[in-house]
C-alpha cells in the first residue's frame, strides 16, 4: 500500500512530462472535439509484483488477453461509426484515449492522464479554467479494477460506463454516483445460474470462484439467493494461481458433488477445466459464468467431453454490422505499437502478429456492452449539446456531469435493442443466454432469461446432450424421500437427511414443509405414509337401529310389566305374599324401576346436552331408591327371623319408628346432593371419541368419573349392604326366603355391570351405547323378574300358598328347627 501511494504522488507530478504526444497512427488515441477515455485489460498481470521503488507496471510485458483486445477494437469501431453517422452528433467529432489497464494497483498513469488538463489535476473547489476534453470513460472490465479506478472519476462526476464490472457494490450510488454499466450485474448472473439449478432439481452443488472482489461478491450473492431454496452449497472455494486443484477435486469427489459452478474470470476458469481433464474428473455438470462461457479454446481441448456436460450463462453474442470489415481494414494497415515506440506508458499492445481472422475468431463476449456504452455516451452528448438534424449548439460548454445526467435518461434503440438504465445505473435491456457446449466444440444457445419488461425464463432441454446419454443428471446429498415420508436433517445441510414415514393421523405436504409431518384435524384421519387426510366417518346409534328398537321395546315392556305387577299387588295387597314382599314398599320399588327405565331412551341418536344429562340422572337417582328399599327389606327379613329373638328391643324400636323409610329417604337425599355437586362441577356433555378409532368419530357423552365417584360409591355401598343382609338370610324357610331372591338379583346385577365394564375397557365403538342401555335394562329386569315375578306366579297360579295359615306354618317349622 505504501508503494501504491508513493506511486500515485510521483505519477501526478510526472504527468506533464509524459504528455508530449503520441503518434497519430496509434490505436490508443484519436483526436476529436470531445474525448472518451477507455480502460481495457489487453494484458493482465497475473502474478504478484515486487518492486523496490514506486513505478508503474509495463503492461506490454504481461500476459496478452486476446478477447480484451477484441473489445478494445470494438470501441475504436464504435467511435468511428458514430463519427461517420449523419444523425448522431452532426459536425461534432468524437475522439478517444485508451490505456492498457493490466493491474488494479500499479496502473494509475493512464487514469491520471484522463482526469488531468495539460498534465495537471485541478484541485477541488476552484472554478473551471481549463476543461479536459474527456467527457466519459468506458471501462474497466473487471470489478476489482473498477473498484480502484472508478473512485478517481467519481469526485468530478465523470461518467464511468463499464462493460464488464459486475460487482453489486456499484449499485451504491453514494459511493459510485457516476458509475453505470452496460453488462449484466453479478446479481443478474447469479439469478440465472440459480434458476438453471432449480430447473433441473439439482440440490448439491460446488461453487468455485476467483479470490477477488468479483468472486467474493458472486459467492455472497449466491448464498443469499439459495437461502430459502432446496439448493445446498456443499463446497465453496476462492481460487488463485496457487490453488491445489488435485486436492480440491478430491474434496469435491468425496462429497459426491455432481454440479460445479465456476464463477470466475477466464484466466482462472481455464486452468480449472484443464486440470479437471488432466486429473480425469468425470461425470460432472459444469455451469460457466458469463466471463468464460463463450470460450473458444476450451470446447476444442482434447478430453473435454470426459469431464461431463458444460452449461453456461453468457452475455448475448450480438453481431455488430460492419465490425468484420473494420478489423480487416485496420489490420491491413500498420498500427500496432511496440513498447519502445509508445509516448505514454501502457499505450502499446505488442499485437503485430495478430491477424484479422485471429481477432474475429475470439470470444465475442462483452462486445455489445462496449458498443452500447459508446453509443450511450454519444447519445448523452448529443442531448447535452442540444443537437438537431444537421448541427449542435456550439455555445454550450459541456461538463461531464451534464453528460451523466443525460446518460441516466438514456432511451434509444441500438440494433433493435432499447438502451436504458435504472436508478442504480444498471442496464434495463437485453437478456442472458443459456448455452451448452456441444460435441462440435460450439457454445450453442439452449435458452434465455429475460429480465425486462418482465421475467421470462426458458431452457430447451432437448438440445442438451447429457453425459448420462439421455437422462438429466442428478446431484443430491440424499435421495428424495418416498411419498408420505418426512425429511429429518442429518448434519448442517438441509439437503442431507434421513427419511421417516409419517405415522397414523398425520400426512406429508412436501410443498408446504417437507421436514414435518402435519397432524390431521380432529375430524380427519390418515394411514401411515399418507399425503392427505380423509374425513372420519361419524357414527352413533340412531333410534331406527334394530338393536335400539329392541331395547326401547324392552323398556316399554318393563313399564307395562311394572304397571301390571303394581295392579296385581294392589288387588292382593292384604295377602301374605304382598306383605312379605314389602307391602307398600313394593309400590315404591316398582315405581322407581319404571322411572329408571327413562334413562334407556336417551342412549340413542345424536347426543345433546339434555340427552347426556337424562342418560344417567333418572337411573342413578331412582335406582338408588330401589337399592335402599332392598337394603332395608333384607335387613327386616334378617331382623324378623334372627335378630328379633336375640334383640327384641331393637326390633321394637325399628318397627315403632318406621326407620326403614328414614333410611330410604336419607339414601335418596344423599344421592341427590352428590348428583347436584357432580352436575355442577362437571356436567356430562356431548363428546367426540377420536382416540380409539383413527378413521371414525364415535358420538357419545363425556362423563367425568371423578365428579360422579360419590354417586357410584353410594350405589356400591348399598349393593354391598344389601348383599350382606340378604346373605345372612340364606337359610330361611324354603318357601319364605325373600333374602335368597334378593341375593340372586344382586348377583345378576353385579355380573351385568362386570361384563359391561370389561367390554367398555376393550371396545369403544358406537355399539357401546347399545350395551350400556342393555346393562341398565338388565339391572331393572333383574329385580322385576327374579323378585316380583315369582310372587306374581304364586298369587295367580298358587293361591293356596298365599294364605295366613300357610305362612304361619312355615314360620313355626323354622322356629322349631332353630330351637332344636
GUFIFI-513174 format. One line per 10 residues: number of its first residue (from 1); for each residue x, z, y of C-alpha. Coordinates in steps of 0.2 Angstrom, whole numbers, padded with zeros to 4 digits. Each point is the difference from the previous one (the first is absolute). Example, Ala and Ser with C-alpha at 12.3 -4.5 7.8 and 13.67 -1.06 7.14 Angstrom:
1) 0062,0039,-0022 | 0006,-0003,0017
***
This chain:
1) 0000,0000,0000 | 0015,0003,0012 | 0006,-0017,-0003 | -0017,-0007,0003 | -0001,0008,0018 | 0018,-0004,0004 | -0004,-0018,-0005 | -0016,0000,0010 | 0009,0006,0016 | 0015,-0012,-0002
11) -0010,-0015,-0003 | -0011,0003,0015 | 0016,0000,0011 | 0007,-0016,-0009 | -0016,-0010,0001 | 0005,-0009,0016 | 0016,-0006,-0008 | -0009,-0008,-0015 | -0012,-0010,0011 | 0011,-0014,0005
21) -0010,-0013,-0010 | -0004,-0007,-0016 | 0002,-0018,-0006 | -0016,-0010,0005 | -0001,-0006,-0018 | -0002,0017,-0007 | -0014,0003,-0012 | -0002,0018,0007 | -0003,-0005,0019 | -0011,-0012,0009
31) -0002,0001,0019 | -0018,0000,0007 | -0010,0007,0014 | -0004,0015,-0010 | 0009,0006,-0015 | -0006,0008,-0017 | 0013,0011,-0008 | 0002,-0001,-0019 | 0007,0012,-0013 | 0003,-0007,-0017
41) 0009,0008,-0014 | 0009,-0016,-0005 | 0014,0011,-0008 | -0002,0017,-0007 | 0012,0014,0000 | -0004,0007,-0017 | 0014,0013,-0003 | 0005,0015,0011 | 0011,-0004,0015 | 0015,0010,0004
51) 0008,-0002,0017 | 0013,0010,0010 | -0006,-0006,0017 | -0016,-0005,0008 | -0003,-0018,-0002 | -0014,-0012,-0005 | 0000,-0007,-0018 | 0004,-0018,-0003 | -0016,-0006,-0008 | 0007,-0017,-0006
61) 0012,0009,-0012 | -0015,0008,-0009 | -0012,-0006,-0014 | -0009,-0016,0006 | -0019,0001,-0002 | -0007,-0017,-0003 | -0018,0004,0003 | 0004,0008,0016 | 0009,-0015,0006 | -0016,-0010,-0004
71) -0010,0011,0011 | 0013,-0001,0013 | -0003,-0019,0000 | -0019,0002,0001 | 0002,0009,0016 | 0011,-0014,0007 | -0013,-0013,-0006 | -0015,0010,0007 | 0008,0001,0018 | 0004,-0019,-0001
81) -0018,-0003,-0005 | -0007,0010,0014 | 0012,-0009,0013 | -0006,-0017,-0007 | -0019,0006,0002 | -0010,-0008,0014 | -0013,0014,-0001 | 0010,0016,-0001 | 0011,0005,0015 | 0000,-0017,0009
91) 0016,-0003,0011 | 0007,0017,-0007 | 0014,0000,-0012 | 0003,0014,-0013 | 0018,0004,-0005 | 0007,0013,-0012 | 0014,0011,-0003 | 0002,0005,-0018 | 0012,0012,-0009 | 0005,0003,-0018
101) -0006,0018,-0002 | 0009,0006,-0016 | 0001,0018,0003 | -0012,0014,0007 | 0014,0011,0007 | 0015,-0012,0004 | -0009,-0015,0008 | -0005,0005,0017 | 0009,-0013,0011 | -0013,-0013,-0002
111) -0014,0012,0004 | 0009,0006,0016 | 0003,-0018,0004 | -0019,-0003,0000 | -0005,0014,0011 | 0014,-0003,0013 | 0001,-0011,0015 | 0017,-0007,0004 | 0008,0012,-0012 | -0008,0015,0008
121) -0014,0011,-0006 | -0011,0006,0015 | -0003,0019,0001 | -0018,0005,-0002 | -0010,0004,0016 | 0009,-0013,0011 | -0010,-0015,0007 | 0003,-0016,-0009 | 0013,-0010,0008 | 0006,-0012,-0013
131) -0012,-0004,-0014 | 0006,-0005,-0017 | -0008,-0016,-0007 | -0003,0009,-0016 | -0019,0003,-0001 | -0002,0005,-0018 | 0010,0002,-0016 | -0004,-0007,-0018 | 0007,0012,-0013 | 0008,0009,-0008
141) -0005,-0003,-0018 | 0002,0017,-0009 | -0008,0016,0005 | 0016,0009,0000 | 0008,-0012,0013 | -0016,0000,0010 | -0001,0019,0001 | 0018,0000,0008 | -0002,-0015,0011 | -0018,0000,0006
151) 0002,0017,0010 | 0012,-0009,0012 | -0013,-0013,0005 | -0014,0013,0001 | 0006,0008,0016 | -0003,-0016,0010 | -0015,-0005,-0010 | 0008,-0016,-0007 | -0011,-0007,-0013 | 0008,0001,-0018
161) -0009,-0011,-0012 | 0007,0003,-0017 | -0004,-0012,-0014 | 0005,0012,-0014 | 0002,0019,0005 | -0014,0007,-0010 | 0002,0019,0002 | -0015,0010,0005 | 0010,0009,0014 | -0003,-0015,0011
171) -0018,0003,0002 | 0004,0015,0010 | -0002,-0007,0017 | 0007,0015,0009 | 0017,-0004,-0007 | -0002,-0019,-0002 | -0011,-0005,0015 | 0006,-0018,0000 | 0002,-0003,-0018 | -0011,-0013,-0009
181) 0002,-0009,-0017 | -0006,-0016,-0008 | 0004,0006,-0018 | -0010,0011,-0010 | 0003,0019,0001 | 0006,0011,-0015 | -0018,0007,0000 | -0007,-0017,-0003 | 0012,-0004,-0013 | -0002,0016,-0009
191) -0019,-0002,0001 | 0001,-0016,-0010 | 0013,0006,-0013 | -0012,0015,-0003 | -0015,-0011,-0002 | 0010,-0011,-0013 | 0004,0016,-0010 | -0018,0005,0001 | -0007,-0017,-0004 | 0010,0000,-0017
201) -0003,0019,-0003 | 0018,0004,0000 | 0002,0019,0001 | 0018,0004,-0003 | 0012,-0008,0012 | 0018,0000,0006 | 0004,-0003,0019 | 0018,-0006,0004 | 0004,-0002,0018 | 0015,-0001,0012
211) 0008,0015,0006 | -0004,-0003,0019 | -0014,0002,0012 | -0009,-0015,-0007 | 0000,0007,-0018 | -0004,0018,0005 | -0015,-0006,0010 | -0006,-0011,-0014 | 0002,0015,-0012 | -0010,0012,0011
221) -0014,-0013,0003 | -0001,-0003,-0019 | -0002,0018,-0004 | -0013,0002,0013 | -0010,-0015,-0006 | 0000,0005,-0018 | -0004,0018,0004 | -0019,-0001,-0004 | 0002,-0013,-0014 | 0003,0000,-0019
231) 0018,-0007,0004 | 0014,0012,-0004 | 0018,-0002,0007 | 0010,0003,-0016 | 0017,-0004,0007 | 0007,-0004,0018 | 0017,-0003,0006 | 0009,-0006,0016 | 0013,-0013,-0004 | 0017,-0004,0008
241) 0016,-0009,-0004 | 0005,0015,-0011 | -0015,0001,-0011 | 0003,0002,-0019 | -0013,-0013,-0006 | 0004,0004,-0018 | -0005,0018,0002 | -0015,-0004,0010 | -0007,-0012,-0013 | 0003,0013,-0014
251) -0011,0012,0010 | -0013,-0012,0003 | 0000,-0005,-0019 | -0001,0018,-0005 | -0016,0002,0009 | -0008,-0015,-0007 | -0003,-0008,0017 | -0006,-0018,-0001 | -0003,-0004,0018 | 0015,0000,0013
261) -0003,-0003,0018 | 0016,-0006,0009 | -0004,0003,0019 | 0017,-0004,0007 | 0009,-0014,0010 | 0007,-0015,-0010 | 0018,0007,0001 | -0006,0015,-0010 | -0013,-0009,-0011 | 0012,-0013,-0007
271) 0012,0012,-0008 | -0015,0010,-0008 | -0006,-0015,-0008 | 0017,-0007,-0005 | 0004,0017,-0008 | -0017,0001,-0009 | 0005,-0017,-0008 | 0018,0006,-0005 | -0007,0016,-0007 | -0013,-0009,-0010
281) -0015,0009,0008 | -0015,-0008,-0007 | -0019,0002,0000 | -0003,0005,0018 | -0011,-0006,0014 | 0010,-0002,0016 | -0009,0001,0017 | 0011,-0008,0014 | -0002,0005,0018 | -0002,-0014,0013
291) 0019,0001,0004 | 0005,-0009,-0017 | -0016,-0006,-0008 | 0004,-0018,0005 | 0018,0001,-0006 | 0006,-0017,-0005 | 0015,0006,-0010 | -0006,0014,-0012 | -0015,-0010,-0008 | 0013,-0013,-0007
301) 0013,0013,-0006 | 0003,-0001,-0019 | -0009,0014,-0009 | -0013,0003,0014 | -0014,-0003,-0012 | 0006,0015,-0011 | -0003,0013,0012 | -0019,-0002,0000 | -0012,-0007,0013 | 0004,-0001,0018
311) -0014,0002,0013 | 0002,0001,0019 | -0007,0001,0017 | 0006,-0012,0013 | -0003,-0005,0018 | -0009,-0017,-0002 | 0012,-0015,-0002 | -0007,-0010,0015 | 0007,-0018,0002 | 0005,-0002,0017
321) -0001,-0019,0005 | 0015,-0008,0007 | 0012,0014,-0006 | 0008,-0011,-0014 | 0004,-0014,0013 | 0007,0013,0012 | 0012,0007,-0013 | 0006,-0018,-0005 | 0003,-0004,0018 | 0009,0016,0003
331) 0011,-0002,-0015 | 0005,-0017,0005 | 0008,0007,0015 | 0015,0012,0000 | -0007,0016,0007 | 0007,0013,-0012 | 0013,0012,0009 | 0014,0009,-0008 | 0004,0017,0005 | 0015,-0005,0009
341) -0010,-0012,0012 | -0014,0013,0005 | 0000,0005,0018 | -0010,0016,-0003 | 0001,0010,-0016 | -0011,-0003,-0014 | -0006,-0017,0006 | 0008,-0009,-0015 | -0007,-0004,-0017 | 0014,-0008,-0010
351) -0013,-0011,-0008 | 0008,-0017,0001 | -0001,-0002,-0019 | -0019,0001,0001 | -0010,-0016,-0002 | -0017,-0003,0006 | -0007,0000,-0018 | 0009,0017,-0003 | -0010,0007,0015 | -0017,-0008,-0005
361) 0002,0006,-0018 | 0002,0019,0006 | -0013,0013,-0001 | -0013,-0004,0013 | -0006,0018,0002 | -0003,0006,0018 | 0002,-0018,0007 | -0017,0000,0007 | 0001,0017,0007 | 0015,-0006,0010
371) -0009,-0016,0005 | -0016,0010,0006 | 0011,0013,0009 | 0008,-0014,0011 | -0017,-0008,0003 | -0008,0017,0004 | 0014,0003,0013 | -0002,-0018,0007 | -0019,0002,0002 | 0002,0017,0008
381) 0012,-0008,0013 | -0012,-0014,0002 | -0013,0012,0005 | 0011,0011,0011 | 0005,-0016,0010 | -0018,-0005,0001 | 0005,-0017,-0007 | -0013,-0014,0001 | -0001,-0017,-0008 | 0016,-0007,0009
391) 0009,0014,0009 | 0002,0019,0001 | 0000,0011,0016 | 0018,0000,0006 | -0003,0014,0012 | -0003,0013,-0014 | 0015,0011,-0004 | -0002,0004,-0018 | 0006,0017,-0007 | 0001,0004,-0018
401) -0014,0013,0001 | -0012,-0014,0007 | 0004,-0010,-0016 | -0003,0015,-0010 | -0017,0002,0007 | -0005,-0018,-0004 | 0008,0002,-0017 | -0012,0014,-0004 | -0015,-0011,0005 | 0006,-0015,-0011
411) -0014,-0010,-0007 | 0005,-0018,-0005 | 0000,-0012,-0015 | 0017,-0005,-0008 | -0001,-0011,-0016 | -0018,0005,-0002 | 0004,0018,0001 | -0007,0011,0014 | 0014,0010,0007 | -0005,0018,0006
421) 0007,0017,0001 | -0009,0017,-0002 | 0003,0015,0011 | 0015,0005,-0009 | 0009,-0016,0002 | -0003,-0005,-0019 | -0006,-0018,-0004 | -0019,-0003,-0003 | 0002,-0016,-0008 | 0005,-0008,-0017
431) -0001,0006,-0018 | 0012,0007,-0013 | 0003,-0011,-0015 | 0002,0006,-0018 | 0012,-0010,-0009 | 0006,-0002,-0018 | 0017,-0006,-0006 | -0005,-0013,-0013 | 0011,-0007,-0014 | 0006,-0014,0011
441) 0008,0011,0012 | -0013,-0002,0014 | -0009,0014,0009 | -0018,-0006,-0002 | -0014,0006,0010 | -0013,0010,-0011 | -0009,0009,0013 | -0002,0007,0018 | -0005,0015,0010 | -0008,-0004,0017
451) -0001,0014,0012 | -0009,-0008,0015 | -0014,-0002,0004 | -0005,0009,-0016 | 0009,0005,-0016 | 0000,-0012,-0013 | 0011,0002,-0016 | 0001,-0013,-0014 | 0012,-0002,-0015 | -0002,-0015,-0012
461) 0006,0009,-0016 | -0001,-0016,-0010 | 0015,-0007,0009 | 0011,0014,-0005 | 0010,-0002,-0016 | 0003,0018,-0006 | 0015,0005,-0011 | -0013,0006,-0012 | -0006,-0018,-0003 | -0018,0002,0006
471) -0005,0018,0002 | 0003,0009,0016 | 0014,0013,-0003 | -0004,0018,0001 | 0010,0014,0009 | -0007,0017,-0004 | 0007,0018,-0002 | -0014,0004,-0012 | -0013,-0012,-0008 | -0017,0001,0007
481) -0011,0013,-0008 | -0014,-0006,-0012 | -0018,0000,0007 | -0007,0018,0003 | 0017,0008,0001 | 0008,0009,0015 | 0018,-0001,0006 | 0010,0016,0000 | 0015,-0003,0011 | 0017,0002,-0009
491) 0014,0003,0012 | 0001,-0004,0019 | -0007,-0017,-0002 | -0019,-0003,-0001 | 0003,-0016,-0010 | 0008,0011,-0014 | -0014,0009,-0009 | -0008,0005,-0017 | -0017,-0005,-0004 | -0013,0014,-0004
501) -0018,-0005,-0006 | -0014,0007,0010 | -0010,0013,-0009 | -0019,0001,-0003 | -0009,0002,0016 | 0012,-0010,0011 | 0004,-0018,0003 | 0014,-0010,0007 | -0001,-0011,0016 | 0017,-0008,0002
511) -0004,-0007,0017 | -0005,0016,0007 | 0013,0012,-0008 | 0010,-0005,-0015 | 0008,0017,-0001 | -0016,0010,-0003 | -0014,0001,-0011 | -0016,0001,0010 | -0014,0012,-0006 | -0017,-0007,-0003
521) -0015,0007,0010 | -0010,0013,-0008 | -0013,-0013,-0004 | 0012,-0011,-0008 | 0011,-0001,-0016 | 0014,-0010,-0007 | 0010,-0001,-0017 | 0019,0002,-0001 | 0009,-0014,0009 | -0014,-0006,0010
531) 0001,-0011,0016 | -0018,0005,0006 | -0013,0013,-0003 | -0017,-0002,-0007 | -0016,0009,0005 | -0004,0015,-0012 | -0017,-0001,-0009 | -0011,0014,0006 | -0009,0009,-0014 | -0014,0013,-0001
541) -0015,0003,-0011 | -0016,-0008,0008 | -0017,0007,-0004 | -0003,-0015,-0010 | 0014,0003,-0012 | -0007,0003,-0018 | 0009,0016,-0002 | -0006,0006,0017 | -0018,-0005,-0005 | 0001,0010,-0017
551) 0007,0016,0009 | -0013,-0001,0014 | -0014,-0002,-0014 | 0008,0015,-0009 | -0001,0010,0017 | -0018,-0004,0002 | -0004,0004,-0018 | 0008,0017,0003 | -0011,0002,0015 | -0015,-0004,-0011
561) 0005,0011,-0015 | 0004,0014,0012 | -0018,-0002,0008 | -0008,-0001,-0018 | 0010,0016,-0006 | -0005,0009,0016 | -0019,-0004,-0003 | 0002,0005,-0019 | 0009,0016,0005 | -0014,0004,0013
571) -0014,-0003,-0013 | 0009,0012,-0012 | 0007,0012,0014 | -0006,0016,-0008 | 0006,-0005,-0018 | 0016,0009,-0007 | 0010,-0016,0000 | -0002,-0003,0018 | 0004,0018,0004 | 0015,0001,-0011
581) 0006,-0016,0008 | 0000,0008,0017 | -0018,0000,0006 | 0000,-0005,0018 | 0018,-0003,0000 | -0003,-0015,-0011 | -0009,-0009,0014 | 0014,0003,0012 | 0012,-0007,-0013 | -0011,-0015,-0003
591) -0002,-0003,0019 | 0019,0001,0003 | 0003,-0012,-0014 | -0012,-0012,0008 | 0008,0002,0017 | 0018,-0002,-0007 | -0005,-0017,-0007 | -0001,-0007,0018 | 0019,-0001,0000 | 0000,-0013,-0014
601) -0009,-0013,0012 | 0014,0001,0012 | 0014,-0005,-0011 | -0004,-0019,0001 | 0001,-0014,0013 | 0012,0000,0015 | 0004,0017,0005 | -0005,0007,0017 | 0003,0016,0009 | -0017,0007,-0005
611) 0001,-0007,-0018 | 0017,0009,-0002 | -0007,0016,0006 | -0016,-0001,-0011 | 0010,-0005,-0015 | 0007,0018,-0002 | -0011,0011,0011 | -0016,0001,-0011 | 0009,0002,-0016 | 0012,0014,0006
621) -0013,0009,0009 | -0015,0000,-0013 | 0011,0000,-0016 | 0008,0016,0007 | -0017,0008,-0001 | -0003,-0006,-0017 | 0016,0007,-0006 | -0004,0017,0009 | -0017,0000,-0009 | 0009,-0002,-0017
631) 0013,0013,0004 | -0014,0013,0004 | -0010,-0006,-0015 | 0014,0002,-0012 | 0004,0017,0007 | -0018,0005,-0002 | 0000,-0005,-0018 | 0015,0010,-0004 | -0007,0014,0010 | -0016,0000,-0009
641) 0008,0000,-0018 | 0016,0009,0003 | 0002,0009,0016 | -0017,0007,0002 | 0002,0012,-0015 | 0017,0006,0006 | -0003,0000,0019 | -0018,0002,0003 | 0002,0005,0018 | 0009,-0016,0004
651) -0014,-0010,-0009 | -0013,0010,0010 | 0009,-0003,0016 | 0002,-0018,-0003 | -0019,-0003,-0004 | -0006,0012,0014 | 0009,-0009,0014 | -0001,-0018,-0006 | 0019,-0002,0002 | -0001,-0017,-0009
661) -0007,-0008,0016 | 0013,0009,0011 | 0014,-0008,-0011 | -0008,-0017,0001 | -0003,0001,0019 | 0018,0006,0003 | 0008,-0014,-0011 | -0011,-0013,0010 | 0005,0007,0017 | 0018,0001,-0005
671) 0000,-0018,-0006 | -0009,-0005,0016 | 0013,0008,0011 | 0014,-0008,-0010 | -0008,-0017,0002 | -0003,0002,0019 | 0019,0005,0002 | 0005,-0015,-0011 | -0011,-0013,0008 | 0006,0007,0017
681) 0018,-0001,-0004 | 0001,-0016,-0009 | -0017,-0009,-0003 | 0001,-0014,-0014 | 0001,-0017,0008 | 0000,-0018,-0007 | 0017,-0004,-0007 | 0009,-0016,-0006 | 0010,0003,-0015 | 0015,-0012,0001
691) 0014,0009,-0010 | -0006,-0001,-0018 | -0004,-0018,0000 | 0011,-0012,0011 | -0013,-0014,-0001 | -0015,0010,0003 | -0009,0011,0012 | -0011,0013,-0008 | -0013,0007,0012 | -0003,0019,-0002
701) 0000,0016,0009 | 0015,0010,0005 | -0002,0018,-0005 | 0013,0013,0006 | 0001,0011,-0016 | 0008,0014,0010 | -0014,0001,0012 | -0013,0002,-0015 | 0011,0010,-0011 | -0011,0016,0004
711) -0016,-0009,-0006 | 0009,-0006,-0016 | 0007,0018,-0003 | -0017,0007,0002 | -0008,-0012,-0013 | 0014,0004,-0012 | -0002,0018,0002 | -0019,-0001,-0003 | 0004,-0010,-0016 | 0012,0012,-0006
721) -0011,0015,0003 | -0015,-0009,-0008 | 0011,-0004,-0015 | 0006,0018,-0002 | -0017,0007,0000 | -0008,-0013,-0011 | 0015,0002,-0012 | -0004,0018,-0001 | -0017,-0004,-0007 | 0005,-0011,-0014
731) -0006,0011,-0013 | -0018,0003,0007 | -0015,-0004,-0011 | 0000,-0018,-0007 | -0017,-0005,0008 | 0003,0010,0015 | 0017,-0005,0006 | 0000,-0006,0018 | 0018,0004,0001 | 0005,-0013,-0013
741) -0010,-0013,0009 | 0009,0004,0016 | 0017,0000,-0008 | -0003,-0017,-0008 | -0006,-0007,0017 | 0016,0006,0008 | 0011,-0007,-0013 | -0008,-0017,0003 | 0002,0002,0019 | 0018,0005,-0002
751) 0004,-0014,-0012 | -0009,-0013,0012 | 0011,0004,0015 | 0016,0001,-0011 | -0003,-0017,-0006 | -0004,-0006,0018 | 0016,0008,0007 | 0010,-0008,-0013 | -0007,-0017,0003 | 0002,0003,0019
761) 0018,0003,-0002 | 0003,-0016,-0009 | -0013,-0012,0008 | -0005,-0003,0018 | -0010,-0016,-0001 | -0017,-0003,0006 | -0008,0007,-0015 | 0006,0017,0003 | -0015,0002,0011 | -0011,-0004,-0015
771) 0009,0013,-0010 | -0001,0013,0013 | -0019,-0003,0002 | -0001,0001,-0019 | 0009,0016,-0001 | -0012,0008,0013 | -0015,-0007,-0010 | 0008,0007,-0016 | 0002,0017,0008 | -0018,0001,0005
781) -0006,-0007,-0017 | 0010,0013,-0009 | -0011,0014,0006 | -0016,-0009,0000 | 0002,-0007,-0018 | 0009,0015,-0009 | -0008,0014,0009 | -0018,-0005,0005 | -0004,-0013,-0013 | 0001,0011,-0015
791) -0012,0012,0009 | -0012,-0014,0004 | 0001,-0005,-0019 | -0005,0017,-0005 | -0015,0001,0013 | -0006,-0017,-0006 | 0004,-0001,-0019 | 0003,0018,-0005 | -0013,0010,0009 | 0000,0014,-0013
801) 0018,0004,0006 | -0006,0002,0017 | -0010,0017,-0002 | 0004,0018,0004 | -0001,0006,-0018 | 0013,-0013,-0005 | 0013,0005,0014 | -0003,0018,-0003 | 0004,-0002,-0019 | 0016,-0009,0004
811) 0005,0014,0012 | -0004,0014,-0013 | 0010,-0009,-0013 | 0015,-0001,0011 | -0002,0018,0005 | 0000,0005,-0018 | 0016,-0010,-0003 | 0009,0008,0014 | -0005,0017,-0005 | 0006,-0003,-0018
***
